[in-house]
Amino acid sequence: MAFFGSTDGQINDPFKPQLQHSFMKGLRFDTEVEYLDEQGQWRLLCPDVNDVPAYVAAQIRASLLERVHMLLNSNQPAVPETMQQWQLWLDDAAQYYQAQTLNSPLPALAAPLLKGLSSDGVIVVQLALPKDGKRWMLVTGVECEHSASDLPKLRSLLVLDPQEPAVWACGHNARVTFLIQSQIDSAALQHKLCIYRSLDGGYLACRVRRIVVIQARL
């Protein structure tokens, strides 16, 4: 799923950079956020609290996306920290998948993130937030700047933050925007400083600690 626009409100000039929102394969949000399960059925990704018992009881049949989402929403200290811990959790909860961390500079992550979103994989990000400490979030999409003469440039991660309410007819409830190099010095760029914005108006400086892509083993 993708949405197009431009950086200056003009959509007819093919030579000007265009902003595109690209969302993960098998996700829709014309009403509530839903995903396509392995049986070809649409299921709620963020169920109502009253549905939690049945939702948890069905964990044995859950897809990878549902398992990861439940993990992030259950108990943040229990979420794996290192790649080794992620892999141990995957081997126990959803075999045949592997975890990989992305180590490239943030603006250069457009291509691997777009590839991950278009596959059957799941992407998570860990942020360091002031006062809140470290927190994992599900990456449901990205905002990239596209031009006819250059590779896509990553502008923002579109995320579902487990500590924020889901938003009606929207595939994310927060965004993590990368500061462009002209706005920050080299030290800030190295430490991956970003701006976290919730869709209800929250605004915090943050740091991306790690981005993990979970995909099927080759």
N, C-alpha and C positions, 0 to 999 in steps of 0.2 A: 504494500500500500504506500502511495507517495502523494505528496502535495507540492505544488510548485508556486513560486512567487519570485519576486526580484528584490534586490537590496534597496531600490529606490521607488518602488511602486509601479514601475513600468514592466509590462509582461510581453511586449511585442518585439523588443530589440534582441535578436539572438546573440549579439556580440557583448551584451552586458551580463555580468554574473547573475545567475539565477539561484535562489535558495530553494532547496528541495528537502522536504521531510520524508524520510524513508523509514517504514516500520517493518517489524519482523514478519516473516512469512507465517501465514496461518493466523493472523490477528485481525479482528474487526472491532469497531466501536461505534457503530451507528446509533446504539443506545448504550448499554453497559459494555465493558471490555470483555470480549469473548475470544476463545482460541479454538482452533480446529483440532480435535483429539485424534488419536490413532485409528479410531473407528469411523472417522469422517463426520462426527457430530460436533456441533458448536456447544461449548460449555463456558460458564462464567469463570473468569479468572479471579475475580474479587467477589466471592459470594457473600450474601448477607450473613450477619452474625448468627441468626437463627438456623442457618444451614450448616454451621461448622461441624456438628457431630457426624452427620451423614457424609460431609465432605471429607473429613479425616478418615472415616471408615472406608472410604473408597480409595485410599492412598495406594493400596496394593495394585490398583489398575491405572494409577496416574501416569501421565506422560512425563517426560523429563521437565518440560516447562512448569507443569503443575507441581512437581516435587520441589523444584528450586524455589518457586514462588511460596510454597508452604513453609519451606525452610527459612526464608528471609522474614516471613511474617510470624514465625513461632517464637524464636528466642535468639536474638542477635549474637550473644556470646557463644552460642552453639554453632554458629556458621563457621565453616572451615576458614583458616587464616592463610596457611601456606599452600603451595601447589600440591605438596605431598598430602596434606589433609583433605584438600578438595578431591584428589584422586581416590583416597581411601573411602570418602563418602560416596563418590560415584560408583565405586566397585561394590559397595554394600547396598546402595539404594537404587541405582539405575545402571546396570552393567552395560558394557560395550561403548561407553563414552569416555572421553579424555578431556582434561582441563589444560588450558594453555594460557599463560599470561602474555599480554601485549606490552612490549617494552619500548616501542618507538616513541619519539616525541609526539605529544598530543595532536598537533595540527596534521601530522602525517598518518594518522590512524584511519582516515576516511575509507581507504580501499579495504583493509582487513575487516573493519566493522560492517561495511556494506555487504561484504562477502558472507560474514557470519549471520547477518540478519536475513539474507536471502536463502540461507540453508535451513536445515532443521535443528540448528544449534540454539543455545541460550547464552546471553551475554549478561554478566553482572559487573558492577563497579563498586569499589569501596572508597568512600570519601572520609576525610578527616574534617570534621565540622567543629567550630568553636563551641565549647561547653558540652556538646553532645558526644564528642569523641568520634570513634570510628563507626561507620554505618554502611552496610551493604544495601544496594538497590538493584532492581531489575532494569536492564536497558531494553526498552521496547522499540526505540527508534533513534535516529540521528538527524541532525540538521546540517546539511553540507552546502557549500557554495560551489556551483558548477559553472564552467565557462567553456566556450568552444575551443580555446587555445591552451588549456591547462588541466591538470589533474584535479579531481574534487578536493576541496579543503574542508576539513571538519570544523564546524562552528560550535555545535552543542550536542550533548547527549540528552535524549528524551527518556526520562526514567519514571518508574513507579516506585515511589518511596513508601515503604511499609508503615511509616509513621504519619503519613498524610492520607486523607480520605481520597477515594477514587473520584474522578470527575466525570460527570455524565457526558457521553458522546465524545470522549477524548481518550486517546491511547496512552497518555502520560499524566502525571499529576505534579511533575517538577521538571526542571531542565538544569543542566550543568553546562554553563557557557564558558568557553575558553577565551582568555584574554589574548588579544592579538599582540604580536611582538612589540609594536610601537607603543603599547600601553604599559609595558612592564620591562624591567631590566633582566639581564641574563640569569641572575640568581633566581628570580621569581619564575622564569620560564623553566629552569631546571627542576624546581620544586613543584611544578605542575599546579600552579595556583589557578583557581577558577572562581566563578560566581554561581552559587546555588540559588535558584529562584523557584519557590513553590507557586502554583497557579492561583493561590489565594493571596499573593502579595508578599510572601516571605522572601528575604534577601540576605544572604550570608556569603562571606568569603569562605572558600574551602580549598582543599587540596586533594587531588586524585592520588590515592595510594596505590591502587592496582585495578586493572581491567582484566577480567577473566572470561575467556571464550570456551564454552563447553560444547563439544561436537562429537558425532559418532566416530569411532575408531575406523581408520582406513583398512 
